[in-house]
Amino acid sequence: MDETQQAPDHTGPLTLARLLLRSIRPKQWPKNLLVYAAFFFTLNDQWTFDQPGDAGVLLARATGAFVVFSALAGATYLLNDLADLNRDRLHPRKRFRPLASGALSVPAGVAVAVILVGGGLVGGFALSLELGVVAVVYVLLQVAYSSWLKHLVILDVMGLGAGFLLRAIAGAVVIDVPISPWLYACTALASLFIGFGKRRNEMSLLGGRSTGTRSSLSQYTIPLLDQLITIVATATLVAYTLYTVTAEGLPENNSMLLTVPFVGYGLFRYLFLIHSLNLGESPEEILLADRPLQAAILLWVVASVAVLLLYRG
């Protein structure tokens, strides 16, 4: 049976739960790990391994922010699917989503989205006023994105980037620590890099024909996207390099420069995956499947921890 043509006659509780789980996209939740960035980069400053109590409190608060943003992100995926039902049915992959295929009813999607938004906002304000405010801004951004921004060329990707930036800010405010503006710049630029790569893959999948799926795609061309990807990839590497040598609180001997090669390799590997293997539509799937990229991230984490432990403070 083609699930784009006919919905199931009945939906049991377990089936409904599976459909809802697919709709809130848990595979995309790894992007919410960005809320831990502030905790990670305050190693040997706000917390140390020899004081696990302090570290545990901060980690618990960061984890609370992760849960909040996972709930809010799940809600926005549902709302986005509800707003894009007709367009998604024309997409070669998105037409199989529960709402687009008709397997999940619209009322059920709306109800769960409302519950997740309410729970996420309540949880955010319970952790801290500042986190609650960031959560509200995130929800408003996602509403603007679903109803307006995603239809505007360039601004559609900038809207996605703003969502990543808010995650990084949330991770800092929930544990009440300052973060270097350079790190925010790196986050914004890296998210643009991923976003333009996503648009390029969508264009490739549709064979350059975007009519009826996403209006902003009709204004992109693959050569333009290739140029934008190159620009933001370069800017990301430059911004991260400047962060390692100019940010306050990092080792004065500039030893964080040792982590730059891993960031560079990660960017170059992602460029390879975008251009040579035509991937990029699902960054989270790339992250979970590509072993060289995983190795680069792991080595970057190990190198960063070693530098902060040995030379900070």
C-alpha positions in Angstrom: 0.0 0.0 0.0 1.2 3.5 -0.8 1.0 5.4 2.5 0.9 8.7 0.6 -2.5 7.7 -0.9 -4.2 5.9 2.0 -4.1 6.2 5.7 -4.6 3.2 8.0 -8.2 2.5 9.0 -7.4 2.4 12.7 -4.5 3.3 14.9 -3.7 1.4 18.1 -1.9 3.0 21.1 1.5 1.5 20.2 1.2 2.5 16.6 0.1 6.0 17.5 3.1 6.3 19.9 5.5 5.2 17.1 4.0 7.7 14.7 4.3 10.5 17.2 7.9 9.5 18.0 8.8 9.6 14.3 7.1 13.0 14.0 9.1 14.6 16.8 12.3 13.4 15.1 14.4 12.1 18.0 17.2 11.5 15.4 17.6 15.2 15.2 17.9 15.8 18.9 21.7 15.5 18.8 21.7 19.2 17.6 20.4 20.0 21.1 23.7 18.8 22.5 24.9 22.3 21.7 23.4 23.4 25.1 26.3 21.6 26.7 28.9 23.8 24.9 29.0 26.4 27.7 29.5 23.6 30.3 32.2 22.0 28.3 34.2 25.2 27.7 34.1 26.2 31.4 36.2 23.1 32.4 38.9 24.1 34.8 37.2 27.5 35.2 33.7 27.1 36.7 34.2 23.4 37.5 36.9 20.8 37.8 37.0 17.0 37.9 38.3 17.0 41.5 35.1 18.8 42.6 32.4 16.5 41.1 29.6 18.1 43.2 29.9 21.4 41.5 30.2 19.8 38.1 27.2 17.6 38.8 25.0 20.6 39.6 26.0 22.4 36.4 25.7 19.3 34.3 22.2 18.6 35.7 21.1 22.1 34.8 22.5 21.8 31.3 20.7 18.5 30.9 17.5 20.2 31.9 18.0 22.7 29.1 18.6 19.8 26.7 15.3 18.3 27.7 13.5 21.6 27.3 14.9 22.2 23.8 14.2 18.6 22.8 10.6 19.1 23.8 10.3 22.4 22.0 12.1 21.1 18.9 9.7 18.1 18.8 6.8 20.5 18.9 8.2 22.7 16.1 8.8 19.7 13.9 5.1 18.8 14.3 4.0 22.4 13.6 6.2 22.6 10.6 4.8 19.3 9.2 1.3 20.6 9.8 2.1 23.8 7.9 3.7 21.9 5.0 1.3 19.0 4.5 0.6 19.7 0.8 4.2 20.6 -0.1 5.6 17.6 1.8 3.3 15.3 -0.2 5.2 16.3 -3.3 8.7 15.7 -1.8 10.4 12.4 -2.6 11.2 11.7 1.0 9.0 13.9 3.1 5.8 12.4 1.7 6.4 9.4 3.9 6.2 11.4 7.1 3.3 10.4 9.3 1.3 13.6 8.9 2.0 14.0 5.2 1.1 10.4 4.5 -2.1 10.6 6.5 -1.0 7.9 9.0 -1.1 10.4 11.8 -4.2 12.6 12.1 -3.9 16.4 12.2 -5.8 16.8 15.6 -3.3 14.3 17.2 -0.4 16.3 15.8 -1.8 19.6 17.1 -2.5 18.2 20.5 1.0 16.8 21.0 2.6 20.0 19.7 0.7 22.1 22.2 1.6 19.7 25.1 5.3 19.8 24.2 5.4 23.6 23.8 3.6 24.0 27.2 5.8 21.5 28.9 9.0 22.9 27.4 8.2 26.5 28.4 7.2 25.6 31.9 10.4 23.6 32.3 12.5 26.4 31.0 11.1 29.0 33.4 11.4 26.4 36.2 15.2 26.2 35.6 15.8 29.9 35.3 14.0 33.0 34.1 16.7 33.6 31.5 16.3 30.1 30.1 12.6 30.6 30.0 13.0 33.8 28.0 15.4 32.1 25.5 12.8 29.3 25.2 10.1 31.8 24.4 12.2 33.5 21.8 13.0 30.0 20.3 9.3 29.2 20.0 8.6 32.5 18.4 11.5 32.0 16.0 10.2 28.6 15.0 6.7 30.0 14.4 8.1 32.7 12.2 10.2 30.2 10.4 7.3 27.8 9.7 5.0 30.6 8.5 7.3 33.0 6.8 11.1 32.7 7.0 11.4 29.4 5.3 9.8 30.8 2.2 12.5 33.5 1.8 15.8 32.8 0.2 18.8 33.2 2.5 16.6 34.1 5.4 15.4 30.5 5.5 18.9 29.3 6.3 19.6 32.2 8.6 16.4 31.3 10.6 17.8 27.8 11.1 21.1 29.3 12.2 19.4 31.5 14.7 17.9 28.3 16.3 21.4 26.8 16.8 22.6 30.1 18.3 19.7 30.2 20.8 20.7 26.7 21.9 24.2 27.8 22.6 22.9 30.9 24.5 20.5 28.6 26.5 23.3 26.4 27.6 25.2 29.5 28.9 22.3 31.2 30.7 21.1 28.0 32.5 24.5 27.6 34.3 25.0 31.4 34.5 28.4 31.6 32.8 29.7 34.1 30.1 30.7 32.7 26.7 33.1 34.3 24.2 31.3 36.1 21.4 33.7 34.3 19.1 32.1 31.0 20.1 28.7 32.4 19.3 30.1 33.5 15.9 31.4 30.0 15.3 28.0 28.5 16.2 26.2 30.8 13.8 28.6 30.3 10.9 28.7 26.5 11.3 24.9 26.4 11.3 24.8 28.4 8.1 27.3 25.9 6.6 25.1 23.0 7.6 21.9 24.8 6.4 23.2 25.7 2.9 24.5 22.1 2.6 21.0 20.9 3.4 19.5 23.2 0.7 22.0 21.9 -1.8 21.0 18.3 -1.1 17.3 19.2 -1.4 18.0 20.8 -4.8 19.9 17.7 -6.0 17.2 15.3 -4.8 14.6 17.3 -6.8 16.8 17.5 -9.9 16.7 21.3 -9.8 12.9 21.3 -9.9 11.6 22.8 -6.7 8.2 24.0 -7.7 5.5 23.0 -5.2 7.9 21.9 -2.4 9.5 24.9 -0.9 9.2 28.3 -2.5 12.6 29.5 -1.4 14.3 26.6 -3.3 13.1 28.0 -6.6 15.4 31.0 -6.0 18.5 29.0 -5.2 20.8 27.4 -7.7 23.4 24.8 -7.0 26.3 27.0 -8.1 25.1 29.8 -5.7 24.8 27.3 -2.9 28.3 26.0 -3.6 29.6 29.5 -3.3 27.7 30.2 -0.1 28.9 26.9 1.4 32.5 27.8 0.6 32.2 31.2 2.1 30.7 30.1 5.4 33.0 27.1 5.7 36.0 29.5 5.4 34.5 32.0 7.8 33.8 29.2 10.3 37.4 28.0 10.3 38.7 31.6 10.6 36.3 32.4 13.4 37.2 29.3 15.4 40.9 30.0 14.9 40.5 33.6 16.2 38.5 32.2 19.1 41.4 30.0 20.2 43.8 32.9 20.4 41.6 35.8 21.5 38.9 34.5 23.8 39.2 35.5 27.5 39.9 32.6 29.9 41.6 30.3 27.4 45.2 29.3 28.0 47.6 32.3 27.4 50.1 30.1 25.5 47.5 29.7 22.7 47.6 26.0 23.1 43.9 25.8 22.0 45.3 26.2 18.5 46.1 22.5 18.7 42.4 21.8 18.2 42.1 23.8 15.0 43.2 20.9 12.7 40.4 18.7 13.9 37.8 21.5 13.2 39.4 22.0 9.8 39.2 18.3 9.0 35.6 18.1 10.1 34.6 21.0 7.8 36.6 19.5 4.9 35.0 16.0 5.5 31.6 17.5 5.5 32.3 19.4 2.3 33.4 16.0 0.8 30.1 14.4 1.9 28.1 17.3 0.4 29.9 17.5 -3.0 31.1 13.9 -3.6 28.4 11.8 -2.0 25.5 14.3 -2.4 24.6 14.1 1.3 23.6 16.9 3.6 19.8 16.8 3.9 20.0 15.1 7.3 23.1 16.4 9.1 22.2 14.3 12.2 22.3 11.1 10.1 25.7 12.0 8.8 26.9 12.6 12.3 25.6 9.2 13.5 26.9 7.3 10.4 30.2 8.8 9.2 33.1 7.3 11.1 35.8 9.8 10.0 33.6 12.7 11.1 33.0 11.0 14.4 36.7 10.4 14.8 37.4 14.1 14.2 34.8 15.2 16.8 36.2 12.7 19.3 39.8 13.8 18.8 38.7 17.5 19.0 37.0 16.8 22.4 40.0 14.9 23.7 42.4 17.6 22.6 40.3 20.4 24.0 39.9 18.7 27.4 43.7 18.0 27.5 44.5 21.7 26.8 42.0 23.1 29.3 43.2 20.7 32.0 46.9 21.3 31.5 47.1 25.0 30.7 44.0 26.8 32.0 44.1 28.3 35.4 
